[in-house]
Amino acid sequence: MNQSLPKGDEAARRARWTAEGRTLALIGVVLALRFAFAAATGLGIDESYTVATSRVLTLSTFDHPPLAWWMSHFAAKFLGESPLALRAPFVLISGGTSWLMFALTRRLFSAEAGFYAALTLALSPALGVADAVWILPDAPLLPAMLACAIFLARVFFADDRRKAPRDWLLAGFFAGLAMLSKYHGVLLFAGAGLFVLLSPRQRFWLATPWPWLAGLVALIVFSPVLIWNAQHHWVSFVFQGGRSGAPHLRLLAPFALIGLQSLFLAPWIFFPLAALFLRTLWRGPSRERDFFLACLGAFPIVLFTLVALWSSHRVLPHWAAPGYLMIFPLLGREIAALIQTGAQWPGKALAAASAFTLLLAGAVVALPHLPLKSLAGKRDPLIEALRWDDFSRALEKNEWRKAGMFIAATRWFEAGKLDVALRGGLPVLCLSDDPRGFGLIRDPKDFVGRDALIVGQNLSPAEARARFGKYFDSIEPLAPVDIMAGAEPAIVLDVFRATRFHDPAPEFSLQPPSLAKTSSRPQFRN
């Protein structure tokens, strides 16, 4: 016997499925665009470094927890080393990030709000383009954070709490995955703890074993990082802990950082997110679901903005982005409510934002390949996307390759670009007191007695001999190699033939005596 639903329930069900269908269509279209973007651009500095240092599979890494490095290692092994192949796993999981954003927002508010939360997330340059395409630790961090938030929402807001123990443990598992992606993941615990402490209706959870068991599960998932660091003198924690530098009061720095955060997230997305975040904190736990999201996002947003107040080093604007990730459901709800009232301007604003994001992505693809003089500048960010395949071609054309030789790079980011250009065909050693991950995966002692090509930018023969002469029997200049942008050189690589490498330890490896230098080293971008 068929029973028809009441008209209101039937309309709600139809609207819910429509929102789900639109979200799936959005994910399909966005994934296609992201794959095209991934195929059309070369690997940037961070990506090249990650690919190069992921060739040796380890429990963790110098810079970050290892999940992005593991993904890069197996992508290169099974899919190949084109930019598209290397980025493919990161693009695919970005589709999961969009769906999880929809699912979290639907659980807390409505399916319609979920669609707009997923849409605005896709339109954010940092979260919807860079973190969704590039080989970065944020790519696996974001879906892990959202999955953790979903299970926490089930714990806190489900009518039937019989499944709460299971949901606590699953929340702990995904929090562990977030921590295995980036150290930001630990801030999820801080946010969830803040919510429980400040919400009278949820405070009883502290007297149960489940939050504590969830923390134990997360710690087990995170344990490879702890084991590896214990074996390597806690080098990753030392490095990350020293990134703020010596205390130095800078009253205007947080305001400048907020301006940069708005550019990374897009101002028309950032300022509504920031306003919703502040409004929710002001209202407090009386609006429990809103307050839950604000607490999960509070620590990345507040902590990394305030660090700029006393940091003598540059605080990067995208460090706070995972906090703003948790505010998108509130933005989706507001947009859905406005559109439901018949307002036309939100739809037009979203269309304009979509056009801007597409134009921005197109510019990133096209500009590095155009013969623009500005690309010769060292600080041009688009120059990072240039491939260094010109060097690998020059290596074969000039017959510089010899059996047993290695490439000696002078800086860690150049070592990454060179390694990717050579597809791992020659080992790359970073001859620098700041070798980053290269100093842990390659022991300079293994290269003693071998010839090398020293490669670097702005490296004169006199400087090359002054810096590296004591490590080789002889150093002789070869023809420089131009890295081309269109028909014009954008980067000039100076190349030197060096014979018989001597034992350099400990200058070019990260042994305990050199760890004290990490706080004064240049900032890694992630």
C-alpha positions as CSV (number, residue, x, y, z in Angstrom):
1,M,0.0,0.0,0.0
2,N,1.5,3.3,-1.1
3,Q,1.4,6.2,1.3
4,S,2.1,9.7,0.0
5,L,4.2,12.1,2.0
6,P,2.7,15.3,3.2
7,K,3.2,18.1,0.7
8,G,5.7,19.9,2.9
9,D,7.8,16.8,3.5
10,E,7.7,15.9,-0.2
11,A,8.9,19.3,-1.2
12,A,11.7,19.2,1.3
13,R,12.8,15.8,0.1
14,R,12.8,17.0,-3.5
15,A,14.8,20.1,-2.5
16,R,17.3,18.0,-0.6
17,W,18.0,15.7,-3.5
18,T,18.2,18.6,-5.8
19,A,20.9,20.1,-3.6
20,E,22.7,16.8,-3.5
21,G,22.5,16.5,-7.3
22,R,23.8,20.0,-7.8
23,T,26.6,19.4,-5.4
24,L,27.7,16.2,-7.3
25,A,27.5,18.1,-10.6
26,L,29.6,20.9,-9.1
27,I,32.2,18.4,-7.9
28,G,32.3,16.8,-11.3
29,V,32.8,20.1,-13.1
30,V,35.3,21.4,-10.6
31,L,37.3,18.2,-10.7
32,A,37.6,18.4,-14.5
33,L,38.8,22.0,-14.3
34,R,41.3,21.1,-11.6
35,F,42.7,18.2,-13.6
36,A,43.1,20.5,-16.6
37,F,44.9,23.1,-14.3
38,A,47.1,20.3,-12.9
39,A,48.2,19.2,-16.4
40,A,48.8,22.7,-17.6
41,T,51.2,24.0,-14.9
42,G,54.6,23.0,-13.8
43,L,55.4,22.0,-10.3
44,G,56.1,24.9,-7.9
45,I,58.9,25.1,-5.4
46,D,57.1,23.4,-2.6
47,E,55.8,20.7,-4.9
48,S,59.1,20.0,-6.4
49,Y,60.8,19.8,-3.0
50,T,58.1,17.4,-1.8
51,V,58.4,15.1,-4.8
52,A,62.2,15.1,-4.6
53,T,62.4,14.3,-0.8
54,S,59.6,11.7,-1.1
55,R,61.7,9.4,-3.3
56,V,63.0,7.9,-0.1
57,L,60.0,6.5,1.8
58,T,60.2,7.3,5.5
59,L,58.0,7.3,8.6
60,S,57.9,11.1,8.6
61,T,59.8,14.1,7.2
62,F,61.8,17.1,8.2
63,D,59.2,19.8,7.5
64,H,55.8,18.2,8.1
65,P,54.0,15.0,8.9
66,P,54.4,12.5,6.1
67,L,51.0,11.9,4.5
68,A,51.5,14.2,1.5
69,W,55.0,12.7,1.0
70,W,53.6,9.2,1.1
71,M,51.0,10.2,-1.5
72,S,53.7,11.8,-3.7
73,H,55.9,8.7,-3.4
74,F,53.3,6.2,-4.6
75,A,51.9,8.6,-7.3
76,A,55.4,8.8,-8.8
77,K,55.9,5.0,-8.5
78,F,52.6,3.9,-10.0
79,L,51.4,6.8,-12.1
80,G,54.6,8.5,-13.4
81,E,56.2,11.8,-12.9
82,S,54.3,14.2,-15.1
83,P,52.7,17.1,-13.1
84,L,49.3,15.6,-13.8
85,A,50.2,12.1,-12.6
86,L,51.9,13.4,-9.5
87,R,49.0,15.7,-8.6
88,A,46.2,13.2,-9.5
89,P,45.7,11.8,-5.9
90,F,45.6,15.4,-4.5
91,V,43.0,16.4,-7.1
92,L,40.9,13.4,-6.4
93,I,40.7,13.8,-2.7
94,S,39.7,17.5,-3.3
95,G,36.4,16.1,-4.6
96,G,36.0,14.3,-1.3
97,T,36.8,17.6,0.5
98,S,33.9,19.2,-1.4
99,W,31.5,16.4,-0.5
100,L,32.5,16.4,3.1
101,M,31.9,20.1,3.3
102,F,28.4,19.6,1.9
103,A,27.8,16.7,4.3
104,L,28.9,18.6,7.3
105,T,26.8,21.6,6.4
106,R,23.7,19.5,5.6
107,R,24.0,17.7,9.0
108,L,24.2,21.0,10.9
109,F,21.9,23.2,8.8
110,S,20.4,22.1,5.5
111,A,21.3,20.5,2.2
112,E,20.8,23.8,0.4
113,A,23.3,25.4,2.7
114,G,25.6,22.5,2.0
115,F,25.6,23.2,-1.7
116,Y,26.6,26.9,-1.2
117,A,29.2,26.0,1.3
118,A,30.8,23.6,-1.2
119,L,30.5,26.2,-4.0
120,T,32.1,29.0,-2.0
121,L,34.9,26.6,-0.9
122,A,35.6,25.9,-4.5
123,L,35.9,29.6,-5.3
124,S,38.5,30.3,-2.7
125,P,42.0,30.6,-4.3
126,A,43.8,29.1,-1.4
127,L,41.4,26.3,-0.3
128,G,39.7,25.6,-3.6
129,V,42.6,25.9,-6.1
130,A,46.0,25.7,-4.4
131,D,45.1,23.1,-1.7
132,A,42.9,21.2,-4.1
133,V,45.5,20.8,-6.9
134,W,49.0,21.2,-5.7
135,I,51.2,18.7,-3.9
136,L,50.8,20.2,-0.4
137,P,50.2,18.8,3.1
138,D,47.0,20.8,3.2
139,A,45.4,18.6,0.6
140,P,44.9,15.6,2.9
141,L,44.5,17.9,5.9
142,L,41.3,19.5,4.8
143,P,39.2,16.3,4.2
144,A,40.5,14.7,7.4
145,M,39.4,17.8,9.4
146,L,36.0,17.9,7.8
147,A,35.5,14.1,8.4
148,C,36.5,14.6,12.1
149,A,34.0,17.5,12.4
150,I,31.2,15.4,10.9
151,F,31.6,12.6,13.5
152,L,31.9,15.2,16.3
153,A,28.7,16.8,15.1
154,R,27.1,13.3,15.2
155,V,28.3,13.0,18.8
156,F,27.1,16.5,19.9
157,F,23.9,16.9,18.0
158,A,22.4,13.5,17.3
159,D,19.0,12.8,19.0
160,D,20.1,9.2,19.5
161,R,23.4,8.9,21.3
162,R,23.7,5.2,21.2
163,K,26.3,5.4,18.5
164,A,28.3,8.2,20.2
165,P,31.1,5.8,21.4
166,R,31.7,4.7,17.8
167,D,31.5,8.3,16.5
168,W,34.0,9.5,19.1
169,L,36.5,6.8,18.0
170,L,36.0,7.7,14.3
171,A,36.5,11.4,15.1
172,G,39.7,10.4,16.8
173,F,40.8,8.4,13.8
174,F,40.3,11.3,11.4
175,A,41.8,13.8,13.8
176,G,44.9,11.5,13.7
177,L,44.8,11.6,9.9
178,A,44.7,15.4,10.1
179,M,47.7,15.3,12.4
180,L,49.5,12.9,10.0
181,S,48.9,15.5,7.3
182,K,50.0,18.7,9.0
183,Y,50.6,19.7,12.6
184,H,47.5,21.9,12.3
185,G,45.5,18.8,13.0
186,V,46.3,18.9,16.7
187,L,44.3,22.2,16.9
188,L,41.2,20.2,16.2
189,F,41.5,18.7,19.7
190,A,41.9,22.2,21.2
191,G,38.8,23.4,19.4
192,A,36.7,20.4,20.3
193,G,37.9,20.7,23.9
194,L,37.0,24.4,24.0
195,F,33.5,23.7,22.7
196,V,32.9,21.0,25.4
197,L,34.2,23.2,28.2
198,L,32.1,26.2,27.2
199,S,28.9,24.4,26.3
200,P,27.0,23.4,29.4
201,R,25.0,20.8,27.5
202,Q,28.1,19.0,26.3
203,R,30.4,19.3,29.4
204,F,29.3,15.9,30.7
205,W,31.4,14.2,28.0
206,L,34.6,15.0,30.0
207,A,33.4,12.5,32.6
208,T,33.1,9.7,30.1
209,P,36.0,7.7,28.6
210,W,35.2,8.4,25.0
211,P,36.9,11.8,24.4
212,W,40.1,10.4,26.0
213,L,39.9,7.1,24.0
214,A,39.4,9.3,20.8
215,G,42.6,11.1,21.7
216,L,44.4,7.8,22.1
217,V,43.2,6.6,18.7
218,A,44.5,9.9,17.2
219,L,47.8,9.4,18.9
220,I,48.2,5.9,17.5
221,V,47.5,7.2,14.0
222,F,50.0,10.0,14.6
223,S,52.7,7.6,16.1
224,P,54.9,7.3,12.9
225,V,55.7,11.0,13.3
226,L,56.6,10.5,17.0
227,I,58.7,7.4,16.2
228,W,60.6,9.1,13.4
229,N,61.3,12.3,15.3
230,A,62.5,10.3,18.3
231,Q,65.0,8.7,15.9
232,H,66.1,12.0,14.4
233,H,66.6,14.2,17.5
234,W,63.0,15.7,17.2
235,V,64.2,17.7,14.3
236,S,60.8,18.4,12.8
237,F,59.5,19.8,16.1
238,V,62.6,21.9,16.6
239,F,62.2,23.3,13.1
240,Q,58.5,24.1,13.4
241,G,58.9,25.5,16.9
242,G,61.6,27.9,15.7
243,R,59.6,29.4,12.8
244,S,58.3,32.3,14.8
245,G,61.9,33.4,15.6
246,A,63.0,35.5,18.5
247,P,60.2,37.6,20.1
248,H,60.0,41.0,18.4
249,L,56.9,43.2,19.0
250,R,55.3,44.3,15.7
251,L,52.0,46.0,16.3
252,L,51.0,46.4,12.7
253,A,51.9,42.9,11.6
254,P,48.6,41.2,12.5
255,F,46.7,43.8,10.4
256,A,49.0,43.3,7.4
257,L,48.6,39.5,7.8
258,I,44.8,39.8,7.8
259,G,45.0,41.7,4.6
260,L,47.1,38.9,3.1
261,Q,44.7,36.3,4.4
262,S,41.9,38.1,2.6
263,L,43.8,37.9,-0.7
264,F,44.6,34.2,-0.3
265,L,40.9,33.4,0.5
266,A,39.5,36.1,-1.8
267,P,38.2,39.3,-0.1
268,W,34.5,38.6,-1.0
269,I,34.8,35.2,0.8
270,F,37.2,36.2,3.6
271,F,35.4,39.2,5.1
272,P,32.0,37.4,5.3
273,L,33.8,34.4,6.9
274,A,35.6,36.7,9.4
275,A,32.3,38.6,10.2
276,L,30.4,35.3,10.8
277,F,33.3,34.0,12.9
278,L,33.3,37.1,15.1
279,R,29.5,37.2,15.4
280,T,29.4,33.6,16.5
281,L,32.0,34.1,19.2
282,W,30.1,37.1,20.4
283,R,26.9,35.2,20.7
284,G,28.6,32.3,22.5
285,P,27.3,28.8,23.1
286,S,23.6,29.8,23.0
287,R,23.6,29.0,19.3
288,E,25.3,25.6,19.8
289,R,25.9,24.5,16.2
290,D,27.3,27.8,15.1
291,F,29.5,27.9,18.2
292,F,30.7,24.4,17.5
293,L,32.1,25.4,14.1
294,A,33.6,28.6,15.5
295,C,35.4,26.7,18.2
296,L,36.9,24.2,15.7
297,G,38.2,27.1,13.6
298,A,39.2,29.4,16.5
299,F,42.7,28.2,17.2
300,P,44.2,28.3,13.7
301,I,42.6,31.7,13.0
302,V,43.5,33.4,16.3
303,L,46.8,31.7,17.0
304,F,48.5,32.3,13.7
305,T,47.2,35.8,13.5
306,L,48.4,36.7,16.9
307,V,51.8,35.1,16.4
308,A,52.5,37.8,13.9
309,L,52.4,40.3,16.7
310,W,55.6,39.1,18.3
311,S,57.3,37.0,15.5
312,S,60.5,38.2,14.1
313,H,59.9,35.9,11.1
314,R,57.3,36.2,8.4
315,V,54.0,34.5,9.3
316,L,52.5,33.1,6.2
317,P,48.9,34.0,5.4
318,H,47.6,30.6,4.5
319,W,48.5,29.1,7.9
320,A,45.2,30.2,9.3
321,A,43.2,28.9,6.3
322,P,42.3,25.5,7.9
323,G,40.5,27.5,10.6
324,Y,38.4,29.4,8.1
325,L,37.5,26.1,6.5
326,M,35.2,25.4,9.5
327,I,33.3,28.7,8.9
328,F,32.2,27.9,5.4
329,P,29.0,26.0,6.6
330,L,27.9,29.3,8.3
331,L,28.5,31.2,5.0
332,G,26.6,28.5,3.0
333,R,23.6,28.9,5.4
334,E,23.6,32.7,5.0
335,I,23.7,32.5,1.2
336,A,20.9,29.9,1.1
337,A,18.8,32.0,3.4
338,L,19.3,35.1,1.3
339,I,18.4,33.2,-1.9
340,Q,15.4,31.7,-0.3
341,T,14.0,35.2,0.4
342,G,14.2,35.9,-3.4
343,A,17.4,38.1,-3.3
344,Q,19.1,38.2,-6.7
345,W,22.5,39.7,-5.8
346,P,24.0,36.6,-4.1
347,G,23.6,34.6,-7.3
348,K,25.2,37.4,-9.3
349,A,28.0,37.7,-6.8
350,L,28.7,34.0,-7.0
351,A,28.8,34.2,-10.7
352,A,31.3,37.0,-10.6
353,A,33.4,35.2,-8.1
354,S,33.4,32.1,-10.3
355,A,34.5,34.1,-13.3
356,F,37.3,35.7,-11.3
357,T,38.6,32.3,-10.0
358,L,38.6,30.9,-13.6
359,L,40.5,34.0,-14.9
360,L,43.0,33.7,-12.0
361,A,43.6,30.1,-12.8
362,G,44.0,30.9,-16.5
363,A,46.5,33.6,-15.6
364,V,48.6,31.2,-13.5
365,V,48.6,28.8,-16.4
366,A,49.5,31.3,-19.1
367,L,51.7,34.0,-17.7
368,P,54.8,31.9,-16.9
369,H,55.0,30.9,-20.5
370,L,54.7,34.4,-22.0
371,P,57.9,36.3,-22.8
372,L,57.3,39.0,-20.2
373,K,60.3,40.9,-18.8
374,S,58.8,40.8,-15.3
375,L,59.4,37.1,-15.1
376,A,63.2,37.8,-14.9
377,G,62.7,39.2,-11.4
378,K,63.7,36.9,-8.6
379,R,60.5,37.6,-6.6
380,D,58.0,37.0,-9.3
381,P,55.8,34.2,-7.8
382,L,54.7,32.9,-11.2
383,I,58.3,32.0,-12.0
384,E,57.9,29.1,-9.6
385,A,55.6,27.3,-12.0
386,L,58.3,27.1,-14.8
387,R,59.6,23.6,-15.5
388,W,63.3,23.2,-15.5
389,D,63.3,20.6,-18.3
390,D,65.7,22.9,-20.2
391,F,68.4,21.8,-17.8
392,S,67.8,18.1,-18.4
393,R,67.9,18.7,-22.1
394,A,71.1,20.7,-21.8
395,L,72.6,17.8,-19.8
396,E,72.1,15.4,-22.7
397,K,72.9,17.8,-25.5
398,N,76.2,18.9,-24.0
399,E,77.1,15.3,-22.9
400,W,77.8,16.4,-19.4
401,R,76.4,13.2,-17.8
402,K,79.1,10.7,-16.6
403,A,78.8,7.4,-14.8
404,G,78.7,7.9,-11.0
405,M,78.2,11.6,-11.0
406,F,75.7,13.6,-9.0
407,I,74.1,17.0,-9.1
408,A,75.2,19.5,-6.4
409,A,72.6,22.1,-5.8
410,T,73.3,25.2,-3.7
411,R,69.9,25.7,-2.1
412,W,67.1,23.4,-1.1
413,F,64.5,24.7,-3.4
414,E,66.8,24.6,-6.4
415,A,67.6,21.0,-5.4
416,G,63.9,20.2,-5.6
417,K,63.5,21.8,-9.1
418,L,66.5,20.0,-10.4
419,D,65.5,16.6,-9.1
420,V,62.1,16.9,-10.7
421,A,63.5,18.0,-14.0
422,L,65.8,14.9,-14.0
423,R,63.0,12.6,-12.9
424,G,65.3,11.2,-10.3
425,G,67.7,10.0,-13.0
426,L,70.7,11.5,-11.1
427,P,71.0,11.9,-7.3
428,V,70.8,15.5,-6.1
429,L,72.8,16.6,-3.1
430,C,72.1,20.0,-1.4
431,L,75.4,21.6,-0.6
432,S,74.0,24.1,1.9
433,D,73.9,24.4,5.7
434,D,70.1,24.6,5.2
435,P,69.4,21.4,3.2
436,R,66.0,20.7,4.7
437,G,64.8,17.2,4.0
438,F,67.7,16.6,1.6
439,G,70.0,16.6,4.7
440,L,68.2,13.6,6.1
441,I,67.5,11.4,3.1
442,R,71.0,11.7,1.5
443,D,74.2,11.2,3.4
444,P,77.1,13.3,1.9
445,K,79.5,10.6,2.8
446,D,77.9,8.3,0.2
447,F,79.1,10.7,-2.5
448,V,82.8,10.9,-1.5
449,G,85.1,10.4,-4.5
450,R,82.5,11.1,-7.1
451,D,82.4,13.9,-9.7
452,A,79.5,16.4,-9.7
453,L,77.8,19.2,-11.6
454,I,77.4,22.2,-9.3
455,V,74.2,24.1,-10.4
456,G,72.9,27.3,-9.0
457,Q,71.6,30.8,-9.8
458,N,73.9,33.9,-9.7
459,L,76.9,31.8,-9.0
460,S,80.1,33.2,-10.4
461,P,83.3,31.1,-10.9
462,A,85.0,33.0,-8.0
463,E,82.1,32.4,-5.7
464,A,81.8,28.8,-6.7
465,R,85.4,28.1,-5.9
466,A,85.3,30.1,-2.6
467,R,82.2,28.3,-1.4
468,F,82.9,24.8,-2.6
469,G,86.6,24.6,-3.6
470,K,87.6,22.8,-0.4
471,Y,85.1,20.0,-1.1
472,F,86.4,19.1,-4.6
473,D,89.8,18.7,-6.3
474,S,88.8,21.2,-9.0
475,I,85.9,23.3,-10.1
476,E,85.6,24.5,-13.8
477,P,82.7,26.6,-15.3
478,L,80.6,25.1,-18.1
479,A,78.0,26.9,-20.3
480,P,75.1,28.4,-18.4
481,V,71.6,27.0,-19.0
482,D,68.6,29.2,-19.6
483,I,65.2,28.2,-18.3
484,M,62.9,29.7,-20.8
485,A,59.6,31.5,-20.5
486,G,58.2,31.6,-24.0
487,A,61.0,32.7,-26.2
488,E,63.0,34.5,-23.5
489,P,65.1,33.3,-20.6
490,A,63.5,33.7,-17.2
491,I,66.2,31.9,-15.1
492,V,69.9,31.4,-15.7
493,L,71.5,28.4,-14.1
494,D,75.3,28.6,-13.7
495,V,76.9,25.1,-14.1
496,F,80.3,23.9,-13.0
497,R,82.1,20.6,-13.4
498,A,83.6,19.5,-10.0
499,T,85.9,16.5,-9.6
500,R,86.3,14.2,-6.6
501,F,84.0,15.2,-3.8
502,H,85.6,15.2,-0.3
503,D,84.0,14.2,3.0
504,P,82.0,17.4,4.0
505,A,80.4,16.1,7.2
506,P,78.7,17.7,9.1
507,E,78.2,20.8,6.9
508,F,75.6,19.4,4.5
509,S,73.7,17.0,6.7
510,L,71.3,17.6,9.6
511,Q,73.3,16.2,12.5
512,P,72.5,17.3,16.0
513,P,75.1,20.2,16.1
514,S,73.4,21.9,13.2
515,L,69.9,21.7,14.6
516,A,70.3,24.9,16.6
517,K,70.5,26.8,13.3
518,T,66.9,25.9,12.2
519,S,65.3,28.9,13.9
520,S,67.4,31.3,11.9
521,R,66.9,29.6,8.5
522,P,64.7,31.0,5.7
523,Q,61.1,30.1,6.0
524,F,59.7,27.0,4.3
525,R,56.5,28.2,2.5
526,N,54.1,25.6,3.9
